[in-house]
């Protein structure tokens, strides 16, 4: 739908930039600390990133982690669909 590059919402873009700053990704707890009051607004943006293959969720111990998928990798995934 032509929304691919730069079509992300402001908060989704900010979330992606933050996640890209770590190769391991960040825990739910770290996201809460980083985004503070806005943490509760993240859910639709997390879904948005998942939809664009830009985000991976995984569990480590009893924590949920969020990890960004770099654009080159996202393009590869898109080709598979």
N, C-alpha and C positions, 0 to 999 in steps of 0.2 A: 504493500500500500504506500510505497514511497516514503515511509516514516523511518526507514532503517538508519541512515546516518544522521545524527543530530535530531532524530525524531523523538528521542526520549524526553520525558518530562524533566523539569528542573531537578526535582528531588531524586529521581532515578539516576540522572547524570551525576549528581553529587555523590550518591551512594556508590555508583560504579567507580568514580575517581578514587574515593576513599578505599574501596576494596582492592583496586589495582595497585595501591601502595604497599600491599603485602602479598608475597608469593603464597603464603599459607592460608590467607584469608583471615577473617575475624570472627570471633565468637559473638553470639547473641548479646552477651554481657558487654562486650566492647562496643557493639553498635549502640546499645542503650546509653553508655557513657558518652560516646561521640556525638550522638544526635539529641540527647537530652529529651526535652519535651516533644520534639518532633518524631521521636522513635515510634510513637503510636500511629503516625501517618505513613509509616514505611510499607505496610503490607501490600497496598496496591502497586507500589513501585517495585517491590521485590517480585511480584507476579509479572510486572511489565518486563523486568530484566530476564526472568525465566523464559518468558514468551519469545524474547529476542535471542535466546541462547547466550546470554551474556553473564549468567549467574549459575553457580552450582551450590547446592546445599548438601552438607554432610554432617553426620554426627561423629563426635570424638569424645569418648567417655560419656558423660551425660550432658554435654553441651552441643548446641546446634551451631554449626559454622557456616559462614557465607563466604564464597570465594568467587572472584571475578573471572570470567573467561575472556581472554584477550581477543581482540577483533579478528585477527587472522584465523584463530581457532574457531570462532563463532561462524565465520564464513564457510569453513570446512563442514561444520555441523549442518548448516543451512543447505549445503549441497546434497547431503544425505537424505533429507526429508523428501 
